[in-house]
Amino acid sequence: MTTDAAESLDDAAFRRELADLLQNELPRDIAERNIQGFHQTREDVSRWQKILNKRGWGAVMWPTEFGGTGWPIRRQHEFEEACFLAGAPPQHFQNLRLVAPVVQTFGTEEQRQRFLPPMLTGDEFWAQGFSEPNAGSDLVSMRTAAVREGNAGYVINGQKLWTSDAHYCDWLILLAKTNFEGKPQRGISMFAVRLDAPGVTVRAVPGIDGAHSLNEVFLENVRVGVEDLIGEENAGWDYAKFLLAYERANTAEIPRLKRGVARIKKLAGRPRPGGQAALASEPSFPSRLAEIEIDLMALQATVWRTIDEEEGGEGSATTPSVLKIRGSELLQRINLLQAEALGEYALPFYPAPKYREGPLPGPDYAAGVMADLLYRRASTIFGGSNEIQRNLIARSVIGR
Ligand SMILES: Cc1cc2nc3c(=O)[nH]c(=O)nc-3n(C[C@H](O)[C@H](O)[C@H](O)COP(=O)(O)OP(=O)(O)OC[C@H]3O[C@@H](n4cnc5c(N)ncnc54)[C@H](O)[C@@H]3O)c2cc1C
């Protein structure tokens, strides 16, 4: 048997097991909620994480030494896409893709033992505490400060903003200034902070989608131990850059885009309220849909090419920025076309209703479209705004 044949047999077994998992173990209620596109809940993400972990698939992107699968990147993508399209909630991004790589690379052995297993079992969740009221794109101008108090640890004071999911998370991965002198990049440190620690207050920031996913986090004389410092003091900026590269590399969101296109096709054939004909009957619709599909195919091809380059050890520094820009803009076009296909039926779902607690305010196929459209206006902002990504590309290409 050739190596290729052996590998494809492996692939066939993998696909059979994956299909079995999704058919028999993905809870239907979770899938129904997720397909509508509302924010996922801690309960759903935790339940799904536990199911995956039982199969040994709790963190397919981690190396085996930390309980991952060590799969090639292509298989990781195939796995994540199949799960998402079947309706599984995305696994917790901050846990598995942001904090874990930092802890695995820069954390102490004690921190790895302490933080990684509860991520695998879905028992602890992390929020990302980087942005502040006057420090978003210009993150180094943050004001939150951590002052060392001998061997006792650090005392932290400050405020974080836009902290996604902090209201249901256990930990905050926090950037704070530990030195206000010299180059700002060299005076930042990274900490693990319990969100239920004395002095931490989490307050909701209502989203344009009417949902609660965003927060501001106030830190008043919050004490952390020296064992909660990640890596070296004043080297936090290097770890943050490492983490942000992971964040951007995953923002093409191909599965979400594919599901979005499939939903446009389903919605476009339905008549709209007020006597408006179905979107599919408009002469311009086929070409508008085709443009989106072609752009999606081009983006998918770029993702595959990037994976091949990364596996060959030749990853480009600007590719994550390209993926971030193209993926986020395409997502917004897809969301708009979905809403257009619904016409006024999109409106009853604004703001996002507590749709699990009573009858739906409109036709069930319209649920989630408007809330998702509004939330994803932010996709060109979070993870480093698209303007900043364009600056990075320009600097790399023209050297300024
Ligand atoms: C939905 C959502 C979720 C988020 N989740 C988190 C989270 O979990 N944790 C976290 O830490 N942060 C989070 N953020 C914050 C996010 O990272 C910041 O909003 C983002 O970095 C932009 O910072 P800012 O909002 O301060 O805007 P600013 O930096 O003030 O930018 C305002 C505008 O100016 C433009 N701009 C700024 N500088 C330049 C420049 N040099 N050149 C050209 N244009 C420029 C920007 O592109 C933007 O259009 C989230 C934000 C949103 C909207």
The ligand as a Gaussian input file, in Angstrom:
#p B3LYP/6-31G(d) Opt

LIG

0 1
 C      -17.799000      43.255000      19.327000
 C      -16.431000      43.542000      19.885000
 C      -15.799000      42.587000      20.682000
 C      -14.560000      42.871000      21.239000
 N      -13.995000      41.964000      22.099000
 C      -12.841000      42.296000      22.735000
 C      -12.301000      41.438000      23.741000
 O      -12.864000      40.384000      24.056000
 N      -11.174000      41.821000      24.377000
 C      -10.524000      42.989000      24.068000
 O       -9.489000      43.259000      24.662000
 N      -11.018000      43.837000      23.129000
 C      -12.161000      43.515000      22.456000
 N      -12.686000      44.374000      21.527000
 C      -12.003000      45.652000      21.281000
 C      -11.378000      45.766000      19.907000
 O      -10.171000      45.056000      19.861000
 C      -11.188000      47.264000      19.633000
 O      -12.480000      47.812000      19.498000
 C      -10.385000      47.538000      18.397000
 O       -9.044000      47.170000      18.584000
 C      -10.449000      49.035000      17.990000
 O      -10.122000      49.845000      19.087000
 P      -11.085000      51.049000      19.533000
 O      -12.476000      50.531000      19.653000
 O      -10.474000      51.696000      20.720000
 O      -11.089000      52.069000      18.308000
 P       -9.912000      53.098000      17.952000
 O       -8.595000      52.448000      18.084000
 O      -10.159000      54.361000      18.704000
 O      -10.217000      53.340000      16.411000
 C      -11.316000      54.158000      15.957000
 C      -11.258000      54.189000      14.413000
 O      -10.021000      54.776000      13.981000
 C       -9.303000      53.900000      13.132000
 N       -7.865000      53.984000      13.392000
 C       -7.260000      53.967000      14.613000
 N       -5.922000      54.059000      14.464000
 C       -5.676000      54.140000      13.123000
 C       -4.497000      54.231000      12.341000
 N       -3.295000      54.248000      12.911000
 N       -4.618000      54.259000      10.990000
 C       -5.845000      54.215000      10.395000
 N       -7.016000      54.136000      11.098000
 C       -6.928000      54.089000      12.445000
 C       -9.828000      52.514000      13.488000
 O       -9.674000      51.609000      12.414000
 C      -11.279000      52.784000      13.802000
 O      -12.023000      52.851000      12.590000
 C      -13.921000      44.104000      20.941000
 C      -14.554000      45.049000      20.126000
 C      -15.795000      44.786000      19.607000
 C      -16.452000      45.864000      18.772000

